[in-house]
Amino acid sequence: MLRINFMNVVLKILMILIAMSCLTSLTLVSGEAVTWITKLEIKESETGKVVGEGDPLLSGGNYLVHVEITVPLKADIEVVAYTQLEWDGVHALWKVMEDPAGTVKSFDPRKSDISFVPKAKDVKLVLDIVGRVPREITMKSIDDLTLHLKTQITLILLQVRGGSPLEEKKKVVIDANIAAFDNKLRQKKVFLEEIRNEVDERWFSLTSSVVGYSESLAAKGFIDMASEILEFIPSSRDKVPLKPVEKNLLMANIPYLGMGILGILAVIGLVQWSRTRSKSSAYEYVLKEQVKKLEVLRVRGERVDSRFASELGELKESIKKVLEGE
């Protein structure tokens, strides 16, 4: 009896290994990955508005994700479907819309995963996921500072139970702060492009550098800081040095940039950080990067206005002193 049970166990293991090998062999066909998910559509739950392929999701937003799966093989395996969307507390997170072969196993519609067994090849399985994007998925805390970072969320991941992933669909997520910055950045870039051929080339080059500096800060999550910098870049022609450049006009407008960058001190709280000496490695790394970029801007600023360059130099030295613990 013991021998028979042992042989049964061995046979089951062999069957699983054979199924897994078949699955692995089907993951590549002519160098191309096998597709399980044949259709995916995202809509805003409240409005029914379709979310475009290049459009991000908003943290805390409720969405309906319509998924159509065409099973590419028959195998004695269990495939798990997982989502990072949260149960909204009202609707079922998972809804089985079509399952003609009865492949879906019993599940809790509020949990983040369900599973099915591919009983037949080319059978279509249709699922709806109705859930909420986690509210704080874009937020990260460093010391007393909150960063806002664009991140990706897994809408659906298909994976063999205890095995390899089969296919995954992700989407970029932003929050209200990031959306406001992106909108402001887009407006500034459009304006600068419109006046590109009308303004002093040195001013345009310097301003473009400041915009790039702002973008680099935003990419690291310092959205508030980046937004403050953009606020001090002019948005109308009467505040920029048009050709031919008049010295007085130029001198009058350059401080807009200088004031914006000097505002970094207040925004990131360097004074408080200096007092507490709370030098986290991530924070210190960011500040060192800003010292390098400020030096580049200072060199460019000297070509336009020495007063502006001097302000940048003072800011750079202030940050260096904080880093050195003075």
Secondary structure, DSSP 4 states (H G I P E B T S, - for coil): -HHHHHHHHHHHHHHHHHHHHHHHHHSEETTEEPPSEEEEEEEETTT-PBPPTTPPEETT-EEEEEEEEE-----S--EEEE--PBP-SSS-SEEEEE-TT--BPP--TTSSEEEE---STT-EEEEEEEEE--TTTTEEEETTEEEE--EEEEEEEEEETTS-EEEEEEEEEE-HHHHHHHHHHHHHHHHHHHTTTTB-HHHHHHHHHHHHHHHHHHHTT-HHHHHHHHHTS--SGGGS-BSSPPHHHHHHHTHHHHHHHHTHHHHHTHHHHHHHT---HHHHHHHHHHHHHHHHHHHHHHTT-HHHHHHHHHHHHHHHHHHHT-
